[in-house]
Amino acid sequence: MTKNRIVLLDSLRGLGVLGILLCNAPDFAVTSGLAESVRSWPHGTGTDTVSVWVITQWLFQRKFVTLFSMLFGVSIFLVGGERSEAGKGLILRKRLMWMVAFGLLHGFAIWFGDVLLSYALAGFLVMFARSWAPKRLLRVGVGIWIGFSVLMAVGMGVSLLMPHDAAKEAAQTAEEAARNSAAAAQYAGTFMQSLIQNARDRLGLLPAEPIITLMTCSLMMIGLGCFKTGVFTGEASKKTYVILTVVGLLALAVTGALLITFAVTGLPKPIGLIGGVVQMATAPLTTLAYVSLMVFASRSTGFWKAIPEALAPVGQMAFTNYLTQSLIMTSIFYGGRGLGLHGKVDRPVLALIVVGVWILQILWSRWWMDRFSMGPLEWLWRRLYRGPTPIRRVAA
């Protein structure tokens, strides 16, 4: 693989880890029951607030965690090699075992929204498919994703067609509001209160882990299939990237039309549900359009070429940057850790905080990678599953 292709993969990882932060940010700022909601957002439904929500849901939500999942599927092959390579397979299993440990620590002790555990569990399944042919990987991965999308659509249809008991719904809403209020008080309390509430929320997500893991498996297979066909290495034909861009942006346009209609018509629940299903189902299409645009940028000159070059160091230390995001955001929002702004920041200011973190991580990643061969947590992780590993760059 050439240096340019390595830069492309790193650039995509950088894009993924930065994009994920805008989607995750509300989960740091308010309780999980309110984070993605626009109708129940604690700061109201003003134009600026709803506009930031629409932009996030339209251009970012699901797209970047999908990208990161696809790229992790690629890493399963890059680290583990073919299934016949026993030595690499052992290294891969050690790598995933340590990722389970990091995921549990991150999820219970820092932030409940951890994805590392899901990636590790999915990795243990996908490693058995890492030697499959590209067509088989894509066929199985896409098939699983379509299956989940159909189930989501059926569930949405049932929800819309079922008769609604207004009194029962009001009671459920009041119960959820009380639960969110109690959780918010804990997050805004002492360090120990926020730590315990975070652990409770993480524990509450574990029953959904099998479904999340299977969905992540499908995306990893799609990603590895795309890697083997050259899509993630910049080796696919220009025609392929043009088709992926057009299809993905058309899917993005449909999602955007539904979300904007939802916003301008007073947030009717049926349109919101339909928009959510379409957003989820079409996320891989839009993600591959983003990948294609990054390939075009890497092939260009001037301004556009500078984008993947700026993102590459962020991607080289994506693991460090992902966990650093959690430390920064919990220090800003959780009680007993720093500013204690939980529940006090509306979406526009939250978006500005995210932009500030983006700038910080782009700058510090460049500074660090100019001096070291990998990020600090990448070095620790690699040392744990491979043994002693040099980190300082050797002078030319």
Secondary structure, DSSP 8 states (H G I E B T S, - for coil): --HHHHHHHHHHHHHHHHHHHHHHHHHHHS-TTTSS-SSS-TT---HHHHHHHHHIIIIITTHHHHHHHHHHHHHHHHHH-STT-HHHHHHHHHHHHHHHHHHHHHHHHT-TT--HHHHHHHHHHHGGGTTS-HHHHHHHHHHHHHHHHHHHHHHHHHHHHS---HHHHHHHHHHHHHHHHHHHHHHTS-HHHHHHHHHHHHHHHGGGHHHHHHHHHHHHHHHHHHHHTTTTTT-S-HHHHHHHHHHHHHHHHHHHHHHHHHHHTT--HHHHHHHHHHHHHHHHHHHHHHHHHHHHHHHS-THHHHHHHHHHHHHHTHHHHHHHHHHHHHHHHSTTSSS--TT---HHHHHHHHHHHHHHHHHHHHHHHTTBSS-HHHHHHHHHHH-----B----
